[in-house]
Amino acid sequence: MKIGVPREIKSDEYRIALTPAGARELLQRGHDVLVETGAGEGSAFADGAYEAVGARVAGDAEEVWAESELILKVKEPIEAEYGLLRDDQILFTYLHLAANEPLTRALTESGAACVAYETVETDARALPLLAPMSEIAGRLAAQAGAYFLEKPLGGSGVLLGGVPGVAAGNVVVLGGGMVGYNAALIALGVGANVIILERSIDRMRHLEETLSGRFTLLMSSSLQIEESIEDADVVIGAVLIPGALAPKLLTRESIRRMKDGSVLCDVAIDQGGCAETSRPTTHSEPTYVVDGVIHYCVANMPGAVPVTSTKALTNATLPYVEAIADKGLAEAVASDPALARGVNVLHGKVTYEAVADAHGLDYAPLEDVLPLSPV
Ligand SMILES: NC(=O)c1ccc[n+]([C@@H]2O[C@H](COP(=O)([O-])OP(=O)(O)OC[C@H]3O[C@@H](n4cnc5c(N)ncnc54)[C@H](O)[C@@H]3O)[C@@H](O)[C@H]2O)c1
């Protein structure tokens, strides 16, 4: 299959959808790989690194889109890219269509097969292509919390790990899933006192085993949250109710009762945020202050560490890319229900129910649109 990797043109996006190592795997399986000039630069992969493994480097985006049967991207196409998609193409990328009606309409009009990383979902309800970004965002959240506590940045001036003779700072993590676990891991690593508030007892049992009792684990309730955050130096919002907006666990009143110069890292901001006072921020202006509390609410945190994020993303996507390239989309989704759940738009139809519902469009089950039924 002819596989194309365009440069990401969304602002502040430095990732690329395929590493040279991933390109080599695909080339060894007999596929063609075409990478746009400069596409890997933001992730520290020069054009020469792709050429060295046998990939071709194309002059511009038009050439990549025109020549490729399978387009690999990181972020959803932006308006300038809408016209480049063809009805005989497969697009594999993060799409987040429920939040983007113009893109949903553009993709249906293109007639292309559009597979979203974020809705590839195993039978056990795991999201294998979202998980690596959650790992990164969780680890970054603990780092950001420690950093913005520094006095010159407006923070309270507490060193999270303390020193011998001086108490460590307190980190409260709301939600002990992928983001929360990774945030706790780094916070524990720098020596902070860590409390995780979860509402799933099974998940708490798992955390107890993996983090071997080095932290406090509490059932999440509005009272417990209020009591815990009053002593917190850093609060990390890491809750998720799949498919829904994040619950507003932190009221404006409870934010007011937090310590001056403490930091709220609301990682769940991409689902609306878990504090009433949260609104999305960017890497160029990551924070703002409400009632003395520094709010860090960057919606695309992994974009700050593209070198790591690009590798983590390719590690997770490559098996699915290989399956699509080796078998073609129809057979690949027929043999893998997790991948089938990733298909959002196909031949002009919306094949993902939540996306159709979000925009009042007709929903067409995948098996009605694809010749081979998924099993
Ligand atoms: N800002 C970013 O750049 C970025 C990057 C990656 C992920 N995220 C977001 O981070 C959030 C968490 O993602 P995840 O992968 O960790 O999800 P996850 O499903 O692995 O974990 C979420 C956890 O929240 C728990 N939870 C739900 N309601 C709760 C409540 N009321 N109190 C306490 N715990 C509760 C769940 O039991 C679950 O364990 C999501 O909104 C995700 O989209 C943001």
The ligand as an ORCA input file, in Angstrom:
! r2SCAN-3c Opt
* xyz 0 1
  N      -5.095     17.671     28.331
  C      -4.485     16.733     27.632
  O      -3.557     16.981     26.865
  C      -4.914     15.305     27.794
  C      -4.109     14.265     27.303
  C      -4.519     12.935     27.532
  C      -5.735     12.690     28.207
  N      -6.489     13.752     28.636
  C      -7.749     13.577     29.366
  O      -7.513     13.169     30.693
  C      -8.715     12.573     31.196
  C      -8.404     11.248     31.896
  O      -7.987     10.320     30.905
  P      -7.551      8.833     31.291
  O      -6.940      8.239     30.058
  O      -6.798      8.830     32.559
  O      -8.960      8.154     31.535
  P      -9.207      6.779     32.351
  O     -10.535      6.290     31.897
  O      -8.015      5.902     32.250
  O      -9.296      7.266     33.873
  C     -10.339      8.063     34.365
  C     -10.580      7.652     35.795
  O     -11.485      8.607     36.382
  C     -12.235      7.856     37.336
  N     -13.395      8.661     37.722
  C     -14.541      8.900     37.029
  N     -15.346      9.687     37.753
  C     -14.709      9.960     38.908
  C     -15.031     10.710     40.069
  N     -16.189     11.364     40.175
  N     -14.105     10.777     41.063
  C     -12.924     10.136     40.973
  N     -12.586      9.383     39.914
  C     -13.463      9.308     38.898
  C     -12.562      6.576     36.624
  O     -12.957      5.550     37.533
  C     -11.225      6.269     35.943
  O     -10.398      5.430     36.727
  C      -9.629     12.416     29.968
  O     -10.534     13.489     29.921
  C      -8.668     12.499     28.816
  O      -9.279     12.913     27.612
  C      -6.100     15.028     28.439
*
